[in-house]
Amino acid sequence: MKKRPLGNTGIDVSEIAFGGVEIGMPYGIGVAGREDMLSEKDAVHLLHAAQEQGINFFDTARLYGESEAIMGKAFEHRRSEIVLATKCAHFRKGGKMLPDSETKPFILNSLQQSLEMLRTDYLDVFMLHQADAEILQNEVIAEVFSDLKQKNIIKATGASTYSTEETRLAIDSGNWDMIQLPFNLMDQRQGEFFKIASENGVGLVIRSVLMKGLLSDRGKNLHPALADVERHIQGYHALTGGQFPDLPTLATQFALSFNEVSSVLVGIDKMEYLHKALATANGHYLDEPIMKEAKNLVYPNPEFLNLPHWDRMGWLK
């Protein structure tokens, strides 16, 4: 698999990043509990298969259940062959930010727990999880992350953002070497920052490329509240066929068609999903006419595309 530079970090990452949430906790459409998840043994086997077949970039988080522990077991003796990214535990408790006096020990404790679970003494990328505006503007947080980088405990800093405002803050601050952000066929709002991120040497990792599976064969028979979304999804099938055998291929290759994108994060919890991801990242992406069509098929009301809200409302079950 082709690798791309992760901004100016000096790290090269595979075009597909292995998203580790699904191997660590129940997540996604159709996953009700642990009975629907891989066993630890099978998850380790899947991680090994991914690495052996060209994926070198693995993403996890302190909040992803057993994900870090499983990756640690899988890669303890392959550490130099992979790029590990994990995310700090969240800074809010009961909706309120931690006081500055507690912030540094909180970060260091989260980092130490991650290092122990991952069975390593350094991280390639250490990220903010759900980096809202208040977190991104907190000077103590930025200083601690910078210090960890100077001490070579982490190679690069990162922020996981949701809104366009957060992404702009992350880029403008100059504190974050890479940003993980949502971007897909339906919601292309974050695309306005691709060029400026590249100009500032900030690596971009795309998540939600399949919208939690909606841009796949799971995007059918949805909750009545999502009827308009389902109709819009069906419109993408006009572009499938030939080079794009199905909607997930089109959706993933759409994101990979942007030169500014370093990697696309794909949730993988089955061997068939791994093989699909590997086949999709084939180096042949959308040409200009198809890109123009795909960009024009953006959902007309992107503010409605709020998957966490849909989840809370029970619309994704």
C-alpha positions in Angstrom: 0.0 0.0 0.0 1.2 3.5 -0.9 2.3 5.7 2.0 1.9 9.5 2.3 3.6 12.0 4.6 1.8 12.9 7.8 2.2 16.7 7.3 5.7 17.8 8.3 6.1 15.2 11.1 8.6 13.1 9.1 6.3 10.1 9.5 4.9 8.3 6.5 1.6 6.6 7.0 -0.4 4.1 4.9 -3.3 5.5 2.9 -5.6 3.4 5.0 -5.4 3.8 8.8 -6.8 1.0 10.9 -9.5 2.4 13.2 -9.3 0.6 16.5 -12.6 1.5 18.2 -14.5 -1.6 16.9 -12.1 -4.1 18.3 -12.2 -2.5 21.7 -15.9 -1.8 22.5 -19.3 -2.2 21.0 -19.6 0.4 18.2 -21.5 1.0 15.0 -24.7 -0.1 13.4 -25.7 -3.6 14.2 -23.3 -4.0 17.1 -25.4 -4.4 20.3 -22.8 -5.8 22.7 -19.6 -7.8 23.1 -21.3 -10.8 21.7 -21.1 -9.1 18.3 -17.4 -8.3 18.6 -14.2 -10.2 17.8 -12.5 -12.2 20.5 -9.2 -10.9 21.6 -7.4 -13.7 19.7 -9.2 -12.9 16.5 -8.6 -9.2 16.9 -4.9 -9.7 17.3 -4.9 -11.9 14.2 -6.7 -9.2 12.3 -4.2 -6.6 13.4 -1.3 -8.8 12.3 -2.9 -9.4 9.0 -3.5 -5.7 8.4 0.2 -4.9 9.2 1.5 -7.7 7.1 -0.6 -6.6 4.1 0.6 -3.0 4.1 -1.2 -1.0 6.8 1.2 0.7 9.1 -1.0 3.3 10.8 -3.1 2.2 13.8 -5.5 4.5 15.6 -6.9 4.0 19.1 -7.8 5.9 22.2 -7.8 5.7 26.0 -11.6 5.7 25.8 -11.9 2.8 23.3 -12.4 0.1 25.8 -9.9 -2.8 25.3 -8.5 -1.4 22.1 -5.2 -0.2 23.4 -4.6 -3.4 25.3 -5.3 -5.5 22.3 -3.0 -3.4 20.1 -0.3 -3.6 22.7 -0.5 -7.4 22.7 -0.5 -7.5 18.9 2.4 -5.1 18.3 4.7 -5.5 21.3 7.3 -7.2 19.1 6.5 -5.3 15.9 6.7 -1.8 17.4 9.2 -0.4 15.0 7.1 -1.5 12.0 4.0 0.5 12.8 2.8 4.0 13.5 0.7 4.2 16.7 -1.7 7.0 17.4 -3.8 7.2 20.6 -5.9 9.9 22.2 -5.8 11.4 25.7 -8.7 10.8 28.0 -11.2 13.6 27.9 -10.7 16.8 29.9 -14.4 17.3 30.8 -16.1 15.9 33.9 -19.8 16.5 34.1 -19.4 18.9 31.2 -16.9 21.1 33.0 -13.2 21.5 32.2 -10.6 20.3 34.6 -9.0 23.2 36.5 -5.6 24.1 35.1 -3.9 22.9 38.3 -5.1 19.3 37.5 -4.5 19.4 33.8 -0.9 18.4 33.5 -1.1 15.4 35.9 -4.3 14.3 34.1 -2.5 14.3 30.8 0.6 12.5 32.1 -1.6 9.9 33.8 -3.6 9.3 30.7 -0.4 9.0 28.6 1.2 6.6 31.1 -1.8 4.3 31.1 -1.8 4.3 27.2 1.9 3.5 27.2 1.4 0.6 29.6 -1.6 -0.8 27.6 0.2 -0.4 24.3 3.4 -2.0 25.7 5.6 0.8 24.4 7.7 3.6 25.7 6.8 6.2 23.1 3.9 7.2 20.9 4.1 8.3 17.3 1.0 10.5 17.7 -0.6 11.7 20.9 -3.9 13.4 20.3 -6.6 15.4 21.9 -9.9 13.5 21.9 -13.0 15.6 20.9 -11.0 18.8 20.9 -13.6 21.6 21.3 -12.8 25.3 21.2 -12.1 25.6 24.9 -9.7 22.7 24.9 -7.9 24.0 21.9 -7.5 27.4 23.4 -6.1 26.1 26.7 -2.5 27.1 27.0 -1.6 24.5 29.7 -2.8 21.6 27.5 -0.7 22.9 24.5 2.3 23.4 26.7 2.2 19.9 28.1 1.8 18.3 24.7 4.7 20.4 23.4 6.9 19.4 26.3 6.2 15.7 25.7 7.2 16.1 22.1 10.5 17.9 23.1 11.3 15.0 25.4 10.7 12.5 22.5 8.0 10.7 24.5 5.7 11.5 21.6 6.8 12.2 18.0 3.8 14.3 17.0 0.8 16.1 18.5 -2.7 15.8 17.1 -6.2 16.9 17.6 -9.5 15.2 16.8 -12.0 17.8 15.8 -15.7 17.8 14.8 -16.7 21.3 13.8 -15.2 23.6 11.2 -14.5 26.2 13.9 -12.5 23.6 15.9 -10.4 22.7 12.8 -9.7 26.3 12.1 -8.6 26.9 15.7 -6.3 23.8 15.6 -4.6 24.9 12.4 -4.3 28.6 13.4 -2.8 27.7 16.8 0.3 26.1 15.3 0.3 23.6 18.2 -1.0 20.5 16.4 1.0 18.5 13.9 -2.0 16.6 12.6 -5.8 16.8 12.7 -8.3 14.0 12.5 -11.6 15.3 11.2 -14.9 14.1 9.7 -15.3 14.4 5.9 -17.3 12.3 3.5 -19.4 12.5 0.3 -22.4 13.9 2.2 -20.6 16.3 4.5 -17.8 18.1 2.8 -17.6 21.2 5.0 -14.1 20.5 6.4 -12.7 20.5 2.9 -12.3 24.2 3.0 -9.4 23.7 5.3 -7.4 21.2 3.3 -5.3 23.7 1.5 -4.4 25.8 4.5 -3.6 22.7 6.5 -1.2 21.6 3.8 0.4 25.0 3.5 1.0 24.9 7.3 2.5 21.4 7.2 -0.4 19.9 9.1 -1.3 16.3 8.4 -4.9 15.4 7.8 -6.5 12.1 8.7 -10.1 11.7 7.6 -12.6 9.8 9.7 -16.4 9.1 9.2 -15.7 8.5 5.5 -18.6 5.9 5.5 -20.7 7.8 8.1 -20.7 4.9 10.6 -21.6 2.5 7.8 -24.4 4.5 6.3 -22.5 5.0 3.0 -22.6 1.2 2.5 -25.2 -1.5 2.2 -26.3 -0.5 5.7 -27.7 2.8 4.5 -31.1 1.2 3.8 -34.3 0.8 5.8 -33.3 3.6 8.1 -35.3 5.2 10.8 -38.2 7.4 9.4 -36.4 10.5 10.8 -33.6 9.7 8.3 -35.8 9.1 5.2 -34.4 12.1 3.4 -30.9 11.0 4.2 -31.6 7.6 2.9 -33.0 9.0 -0.4 -29.9 11.1 -0.8 -27.6 8.2 -0.2 -29.3 6.3 -3.0 -28.4 9.1 -5.4 -24.7 8.2 -5.1 -25.3 4.9 -6.8 -25.5 6.8 -10.1 -21.7 7.1 -9.8 -21.0 3.4 -8.9 -20.1 0.6 -11.3 -16.9 0.0 -13.2 -14.1 1.7 -11.3 -16.3 2.0 -8.2 -18.0 -1.4 -7.7 -19.9 -0.2 -4.6 -20.6 2.9 -2.5 -17.9 2.2 0.2 -15.3 2.1 -2.6 -16.5 5.4 -4.1 -16.7 7.1 -0.6 -13.2 6.0 0.5 -11.6 6.8 -2.9 -13.3 10.2 -2.9 -11.4 11.1 0.3 -8.2 9.7 -1.0 -8.4 11.8 -4.1 -7.4 14.9 -2.2 -3.6 15.2 -2.2 -3.7 17.1 1.2 -5.1 14.0 2.9 -2.5 11.8 4.6 -4.7 8.8 5.5 -8.3 7.7 5.7 -9.4 6.1 8.9 -11.4 2.9 8.3 -13.1 0.9 11.1 -12.1 -2.7 10.6 -13.5 -5.5 12.7 -13.7 -8.3 10.1 -11.2 -9.8 7.7 -13.5 -9.1 4.8 -13.5 -5.4 5.8 -9.7 -5.5 5.8 -9.5 -7.0 2.3 -12.1 -4.5 1.1 -10.0 -1.6 2.5 -6.8 -2.9 0.9 -8.5 -3.3 -2.5 -9.9 0.2 -2.3 -6.6 1.9 -1.6 -5.2 0.9 -5.0 -3.8 4.3 -6.1 -6.4 4.9 -8.7 -8.8 7.5 -7.5 -11.4 9.9 -8.8 -10.6 11.9 -12.0 -11.7 15.5 -12.3 -15.1 15.0 -13.9 -16.1 12.4 -11.3 -14.7 14.5 -8.5 -16.9 17.4 -9.8 -20.0 15.2 -9.7 -19.2 13.8 -6.3 -18.6 17.3 -4.9 -22.0 18.5 -6.3 -23.8 15.6 -4.6 -23.1 17.0 -1.1 -26.1 16.8 1.3 -27.9 20.1 1.1 -28.4 20.5 4.9 -25.1 19.3 6.4 -26.0 20.7 9.9 -28.5 17.8 10.1 -25.8 15.3 9.7 -25.1 14.8 13.4 -24.4 11.1 14.0 -23.9 11.4 17.8 -27.3 13.1 18.0 -28.8 10.4 15.8 -27.3 7.8 18.1 -28.7 9.4 21.2 -32.1 9.5 19.5 -32.0 5.8 18.7 -32.2 6.4 15.0 -29.1 4.3 14.1 -30.3 1.0 15.8 
